[in-house]
């Protein structure tokens, strides 16, 4: 993907808080906008009006209600192209996409490549462009999604795939879970100075009412225990918690995910 198709800058990606802890991500370029996972139509409408924007596209990562709840209303009002995972019967979906497909947002001069990243759900997808990843509920800062239909093996493989993206890739996750995830990360890997520094930074951000997102692939590889399941520190704590040493990274991940479910 060449540079002429990467016009969106970080300043053009606006977090729209929704519900208790969701983020709907709004992309803007000139008078046009796209949104990612619009669970709440009213939040999107308010942002469009505030910034004087016209909604031309919706990008969906998976089918859960807090990600698609606003689609029908927004589609009826604005008639955007609605991209979403193939195999899902999502109301209002107009373009079903899967692994390797290109999403061309011509009005925003932006293109994304679709990555299939199952685990949280069996059909979960992400949208990737140079320097940008809309990861939905697969990768959070210091955490990952729960298993709702997919398997631990799938989610582990998906996260390992995302970890191979360039380190400066900004990760736009769909929830403000960072501080809760960091509390678990501190338990899962007691000694990690980079993680501890990120805790201090995130506490300050939240105290100021600011998002902890986006994070980056490089940061997550350094502090996220779910991307560090071959790290001796994580392996040792998983072994102590479960009473059995995992045979490999995938087993460590599965045990870590089970632990986090009840943390």
WOGINOR-V380287 format. One record per pair of residues at least 4 apart in sequence whose ideal C-beta (glycine too) atoms are under 7 Angstrom apart, sorted by the first residue. I is the first residue (numbers start at 0). J is the second residue. D is the distance in whole Angstrom. If there is no record, write none. Layout:
I/J/D + I/J/D
This chain:
0/4/5 + 0/5/7 + 0/110/6 + 0/112/7 + 0/128/6 + 0/129/6 + 4/109/6 + 4/110/4 + 5/109/7 + 5/128/5 + 5/129/5 + 5/130/7 + 6/28/6 + 6/107/7 + 6/108/4 + 6/109/6 + 7/11/5 + 7/12/6 + 7/26/5 + 7/28/6 + 7/107/6 + 7/109/5 + 7/131/7 + 9/169/6 + 11/26/6 + 11/27/5 + 11/28/6 + 12/24/6 + 12/26/6 + 12/171/7 + 13/25/4 + 13/27/7 + 13/46/7 + 14/22/5 + 14/24/6 + 14/210/5 + 14/212/7 + 15/22/7 + 15/23/4 + 15/25/6 + 15/42/5 + 15/43/7 + 15/46/5 + 16/22/6 + 17/21/4 + 17/23/5 + 17/38/6 + 17/39/4 + 17/42/5 + 18/38/6 + 18/39/7 + 18/65/6 + 20/174/5 + 20/175/5 + 20/176/7 + 21/38/6 + 21/65/6 + 21/173/6 + 21/174/6 + 22/173/6 + 22/174/7 + 22/175/7 + 22/210/7 + 22/212/7 + 23/34/6 + 23/35/7 + 23/36/6 + 23/37/5 + 23/38/7 + 23/39/7 + 23/42/6 + 23/43/6 + 24/34/7 + 24/35/4 + 24/133/6 + 24/171/5 + 25/32/6 + 25/34/5 + 25/46/6 + 26/32/6 + 26/33/5 + 26/107/6 + 27/32/5 + 27/50/6 + 27/52/6 + 28/107/4 + 28/108/6 + 28/109/7 + 30/51/7 + 30/52/6 + 30/53/6 + 31/52/7 + 31/53/6 + 31/55/5 + 31/106/4 + 31/107/6 + 32/47/6 + 32/52/4 + 32/53/7 + 32/54/5 + 32/55/7 + 33/55/6 + 33/56/4 + 33/57/7 + 33/58/6 + 33/104/6 + 33/107/6 + 34/43/5 + 34/54/7 + 34/57/6 + 35/58/5 + 35/133/5 + 36/59/6 + 36/60/6 + 36/66/4 + 36/135/6 + 36/173/5 + 37/43/5 + 37/57/6 + 37/69/4 + 37/70/6 + 37/73/6 + 38/64/7 + 38/65/4 + 38/66/5 + 38/67/7 + 38/68/4 + 38/69/6 + 39/68/6 + 39/69/5 + 40/44/6 + 40/69/3 + 40/72/4 + 40/73/5 + 41/45/6 + 42/46/7 + 43/47/6 + 43/69/6 + 43/73/6 + 44/48/6 + 45/49/6 + 46/50/6 + 47/52/5 + 47/54/6 + 54/73/6 + 54/77/4 + 54/79/5 + 55/79/5 + 55/106/5 + 56/79/5 + 56/80/5 + 56/82/7 + 56/104/5 + 57/70/6 + 57/73/7 + 57/79/5 + 57/81/5 + 57/82/7 + 58/82/5 + 58/102/7 + 58/126/5 + 58/133/7 + 59/66/6 + 59/67/6 + 59/81/7 + 59/82/7 + 59/83/4 + 59/84/7 + 59/89/6 + 60/66/6 + 60/123/6 + 60/124/6 + 60/125/6 + 60/133/7 + 60/135/3 + 61/66/6 + 61/84/6 + 61/119/7 + 61/120/5 + 61/122/7 + 61/123/4 + 61/135/6 + 61/136/7 + 62/67/6 + 62/87/5 + 62/89/6 + 62/120/7 + 64/68/5 + 66/173/7 + 67/89/6 + 69/73/5 + 70/74/6 + 70/81/6 + 70/89/7 + 70/90/7 + 70/91/4 + 71/75/6 + 71/90/5 + 71/91/5 + 72/76/6 + 73/77/6 + 73/79/7 + 74/78/7 + 74/79/6 + 74/81/6 + 74/91/4 + 80/93/6 + 80/94/6 + 81/91/5 + 81/92/5 + 81/93/5 + 81/94/7 + 82/94/5 + 82/96/5 + 82/102/5 + 83/87/6 + 83/89/5 + 83/92/5 + 83/95/7 + 84/97/7 + 84/122/4 + 84/123/7 + 84/124/5 + 85/95/4 + 85/96/6 + 85/97/4 + 86/122/5 + 87/122/5 + 96/100/4 + 96/102/6 + 96/113/5 + 96/124/7 + 97/113/6 + 97/115/6 + 97/124/7 + 98/113/6 + 98/114/7 + 98/115/4 + 99/112/7 + 99/113/7 + 100/113/4 + 101/110/6 + 101/112/6 + 102/110/7 + 102/111/4 + 102/113/6 + 102/126/6 + 103/110/5 + 104/109/5 + 104/110/7 + 109/128/7 + 110/128/6 + 111/126/4 + 111/127/6 + 111/128/5 + 112/127/5 + 113/124/5 + 113/126/6 + 114/124/6 + 114/125/4 + 114/127/5 + 115/124/6 + 116/123/5 + 116/124/7 + 116/125/5 + 116/137/5 + 116/157/4 + 116/160/7 + 116/161/7 + 117/121/5 + 117/122/7 + 117/123/6 + 117/149/5 + 117/153/4 + 117/157/6 + 118/123/7 + 118/137/6 + 118/144/7 + 118/146/7 + 118/149/4 + 118/150/7 + 118/153/4 + 118/154/3 + 118/157/5 + 119/123/5 + 119/136/5 + 119/137/5 + 119/144/3 + 119/145/7 + 119/146/7 + 119/147/6 + 119/149/6 + 119/154/7 + 120/147/6 + 120/148/5 + 120/149/6 + 121/148/5 + 121/149/5 + 123/135/6 + 123/137/6 + 125/132/6 + 125/133/6 + 125/134/5 + 125/135/6 + 125/137/7 + 126/133/4 + 127/131/7 + 127/132/5 + 130/167/6 + 130/168/6 + 130/169/6 + 131/168/7 + 131/169/6 + 132/164/7 + 132/168/5 + 132/169/7 + 132/170/5 + 132/171/7 + 133/171/5 + 134/138/4 + 134/161/7 + 134/170/5 + 134/171/7 + 134/172/5 + 135/173/5 + 136/144/4 + 136/173/5 + 136/174/7 + 137/143/7 + 137/144/5 + 137/157/6 + 138/143/6 + 138/158/6 + 138/161/6 + 138/170/6 + 138/172/6 + 138/219/7 + 139/143/6 + 139/172/5 + 139/174/6 + 139/176/5 + 139/177/7 + 139/180/6 + 140/172/7 + 140/177/4 + 140/180/6 + 140/211/6 + 140/212/6 + 140/214/4 + 140/219/7 + 141/177/6 + 141/180/4 + 141/181/5 + 141/184/4 + 141/222/6 + 141/223/5 + 142/176/6 + 142/180/3 + 142/223/7 + 142/225/6 + 143/154/6 + 143/158/6 + 143/225/4 + 144/154/7 + 145/260/7 + 146/150/7 + 146/151/6 + 146/154/6 + 146/256/7 + 149/153/5 + 149/154/6 + 151/155/6 + 151/252/6 + 151/253/4 + 151/256/5 + 152/156/6 + 152/249/6 + 153/157/6 + 154/158/6 + 155/159/6 + 155/249/5 + 155/252/4 + 156/160/6 + 157/161/7 + 158/162/6 + 158/225/6 + 158/226/6 + 161/216/7 + 162/216/7 + 162/220/6 + 162/226/5 + 164/168/5 + 164/216/5 + 165/216/7 + 166/215/7 + 166/216/5 + 166/217/3 + 167/215/6 + 167/217/7 + 168/215/6 + 168/216/5 + 169/213/4 + 169/215/6 + 170/213/5 + 170/214/5 + 170/215/6 + 170/216/6 + 170/219/7 + 171/212/6 + 171/213/5 + 172/212/6 + 175/210/6 + 175/211/7 + 176/180/5 + 177/181/6 + 177/201/5 + 177/211/4 + 178/182/7 + 178/201/6 + 178/202/7 + 178/205/6 + 180/184/6 + 181/185/6 + 181/194/7 + 181/197/7 + 181/198/5 + 181/201/7 + 183/187/6 + 183/259/6 + 183/262/5 + 184/188/6 + 184/194/6 + 184/222/7 + 184/223/7 + 184/224/5 + 185/189/7 + 185/194/7 + 187/224/4 + 187/233/6 + 187/236/6 + 187/255/6 + 188/194/7 + 188/224/5 + 188/227/7 + 188/230/7 + 188/232/5 + 188/233/5 + 188/236/7 + 189/232/7 + 189/236/7 + 190/232/6 + 191/195/7 + 191/222/6 + 191/232/7 + 192/196/6 + 193/197/7 + 193/221/5 + 193/222/5 + 194/198/7 + 194/222/4 + 195/199/7 + 196/200/6 + 197/201/6 + 197/218/7 + 197/222/5 + 198/202/6 + 199/203/7 + 200/204/6 + 201/205/6 + 201/211/5 + 202/206/6 + 203/207/6 + 204/209/4 + 204/210/7 + 204/211/5 + 205/211/7 + 214/218/5 + 214/219/6 + 215/219/7 + 216/220/6 + 217/221/7 + 218/222/6 + 219/223/4 + 219/226/6 + 220/226/5 + 223/227/6 + 224/233/5 + 224/255/6 + 225/252/6 + 225/255/6 + 227/233/5 + 228/233/6 + 228/248/5 + 228/251/4 + 228/252/4 + 228/255/6 + 229/248/5 + 230/234/7 + 231/235/6 + 232/236/7 + 233/237/6 + 233/251/7 + 234/238/6 + 234/245/6 + 234/251/6 + 235/239/6 + 236/240/6 + 237/241/6 + 237/245/6 + 237/251/5 + 237/254/5 + 237/255/6 + 238/243/7 + 238/244/4 + 240/258/6 + 241/254/5 + 245/250/4 + 245/251/4 + 245/254/6 + 246/250/5 + 248/252/6 + 249/253/7 + 250/254/6 + 251/255/6 + 252/256/6 + 253/257/7 + 254/258/6 + 255/259/6 + 256/260/7 + 258/262/6
